[in-house]
Amino acid sequence: MSTSNSAAENSIASEQTHRITGPHREPPSVVNATTYWRCEACSRESIREQDLHREAFHAEDCEVADRC
C-alpha cells in the first residue's frame, strides 16, 4: 500500500476518471502564487474549492457537473 500524498490520492472522488483535483500550487515564478483546484473533465480551475461543487461552474458538457 502506498503512503504517498499524490494529487490523485488527495483528490475529491479520486476513484473516478474525471474528477476534481487539488490543491495544486502555482510555480514560484508566478507573482502572488497561490493554490488552486481543477476539474479534470473540463479543465476549469478556481482558487476556491467550493466553486467546483457548483454545476454552473463547469463547462456545459462536463461529466463532473452532473454530479454536483
LUMBAMI-366671 format. One line per field, with one value per residue: x negated, y negated, z negated of N, C-alpha, C, O in turn; residue number from 1; residue in three letters. Coordinates in steps of 0.2 Angstrom, whole numbers. Each point is the difference from the previous one (the first is absolute). Layout:
LUMBAMI-366671
neast	c(X;...)
nnorth	c(Y;...)
nup	c(Z;...)
caeast	c(X;...)
canorth	c(Y;...)
caup	c(Z;...)
ceast	c(X;...)
cnorth	c(Y;...)
cup	c(Z;...)
oeast	c(X;...)
onorth	c(Y;...)
oup	c(Z;...)
k	c(NUM;...)
r	c(ala;...)
***
This chain:
LUMBAMI-366671
neast	c(-4;6;-10;0;-7;1;-4;-6;-11;-6;-1;4;3;-5;9;1;6;11;-9;4;-5;-6;-5;4;-10;4;-1;-9;-1;6;2;-6;-11;6;7;-2;10;-1;5;0;9;0;-5;10;-3;-3;1;9;-5;1;-9;-9;2;-6;11;5;-3;7;-9;1;-10;0;-9;-10;-1;-3;-11;1)
nnorth	c(6;-4;-3;4;-9;11;-5;7;0;-8;7;-9;8;1;2;-11;5;0;-6;1;-8;7;-10;-8;5;-10;-1;6;7;8;-9;-1;4;6;1;10;-4;11;-7;9;-1;-7;7;3;-11;5;-12;0;4;-7;-7;5;-6;-7;4;-7;6;8;6;-6;-1;-9;6;-7;-5;8;-2;-8)
nup	c(0;8;-1;11;1;4;9;6;-4;5;9;5;-8;-10;-6;-2;8;0;0;-10;6;-6;-1;8;2;-3;11;-3;9;-5;7;-9;0;8;-8;4;2;0;8;-6;-6;-9;-8;-4;1;-9;-1;7;-9;-8;3;-5;-8;7;-2;-7;-9;-2;4;9;6;-7;2;1;9;8;-1;8)
caeast	c(4;-4;1;-2;5;0;6;5;2;3;5;7;2;-6;1;4;-4;1;1;-3;-7;-3;-2;-6;-3;-3;-7;-3;-1;6;0;6;2;4;2;6;4;1;4;-4;4;1;-6;1;-3;2;-3;4;2;8;2;0;6;6;1;-1;-7;-3;2;7;0;-4;3;0;6;6;0;0)
canorth	c(-6;-6;-5;-7;-5;-3;-4;5;3;-6;-3;1;5;3;6;-1;-2;-7;-2;-6;1;-6;-7;0;-6;-3;0;-6;-6;-3;-5;1;7;2;6;0;7;1;6;4;1;-6;-4;-7;-1;-5;0;2;7;0;-1;6;4;-4;2;-6;-1;5;-1;3;8;3;6;-1;-5;4;3;-5)
caup	c(0;1;-5;3;1;7;2;1;-7;-4;4;-2;5;4;4;6;5;0;-7;-2;-4;-4;2;4;-2;5;0;-4;4;1;-5;-5;2;-4;2;4;2;7;2;5;5;5;-1;-3;-6;-5;-6;-5;1;0;6;4;-3;3;7;5;1;5;7;1;1;-5;-4;-7;-1;-2;-7;-5)
ceast	c(-4;2;-2;6;1;7;6;3;4;6;7;2;-6;1;4;-5;0;1;-3;-6;-3;-1;-6;-3;-3;-7;-2;-1;6;1;7;3;5;2;7;2;2;5;-4;4;1;-5;1;-3;2;-5;4;3;8;2;1;6;7;1;-2;-7;-3;2;7;0;-4;3;0;6;6;0;0;7)
cnorth	c(-6;-5;-7;-4;-3;-3;5;3;-5;-3;2;5;3;6;-1;-3;-8;-3;-7;1;-6;1;1;-7;-3;-1;-6;-6;-4;-5;2;7;2;8;0;7;0;6;3;1;-6;-5;-7;1;-6;0;2;7;1;-2;6;4;-3;2;-6;-1;3;-2;4;7;3;6;-1;-5;4;3;-6;-1)
cup	c(0;-6;2;0;7;1;1;-7;-4;3;-3;6;4;4;6;6;1;-7;-1;-4;-3;-7;4;-2;7;0;-4;4;1;-6;-4;1;-6;1;3;1;7;1;6;7;5;-1;-3;-7;-4;-6;-6;2;1;7;5;-2;3;7;5;1;6;7;1;1;-5;-4;-7;-2;-2;-7;-5;-3)
oeast	c(-5;6;0;6;0;5;5;6;4;3;1;0;0;-4;0;-5;-6;5;-3;0;2;2;-5;3;-3;-3;3;0;0;-1;5;6;-1;-3;4;-4;1;0;-1;-2;0;0;-5;0;3;-2;-2;4;2;6;5;1;5;-5;-3;-2;-4;5;2;5;-2;6;5;3;4;5;0;1)
onorth	c(-1;-1;-4;2;-6;1;-2;1;2;-5;5;-2;0;2;5;-3;-3;2;-3;5;-6;6;4;-5;3;1;-6;-6;-6;2;1;1;-1;2;-5;5;-5;5;-3;1;1;-5;-4;5;-4;6;1;0;3;3;0;5;2;-1;1;-4;-2;-3;4;4;6;-1;3;1;-2;2;2;-4)
oup	c(-4;-1;-4;-1;0;-4;-3;0;-4;-3;-3;6;6;4;4;-2;0;-3;4;-4;2;-2;-2;-2;4;-6;0;-2;3;-6;3;1;-6;5;0;-1;3;-3;5;5;6;4;1;-3;2;-2;-6;5;4;1;4;3;-3;4;5;5;3;1;-4;-3;1;-2;-4;-5;-4;-2;-6;-5)
k	c(1;2;3;4;5;6;7;8;9;10;11;12;13;14;15;16;17;18;19;20;21;22;23;24;25;26;27;28;29;30;31;32;33;34;35;36;37;38;39;40;41;42;43;44;45;46;47;48;49;50;51;52;53;54;55;56;57;58;59;60;61;62;63;64;65;66;67;68)
r	c(met;ser;thr;ser;asn;ser;ala;ala;glu;asn;ser;ile;ala;ser;glu;gln;thr;his;arg;ile;thr;gly;pro;his;arg;glu;pro;pro;ser;val;val;asn;ala;thr;thr;tyr;trp;arg;cys;glu;ala;cys;ser;arg;glu;ser;ile;arg;glu;gln;asp;leu;his;arg;glu;ala;phe;his;ala;glu;asp;cys;glu;val;ala;asp;arg;cys)
***
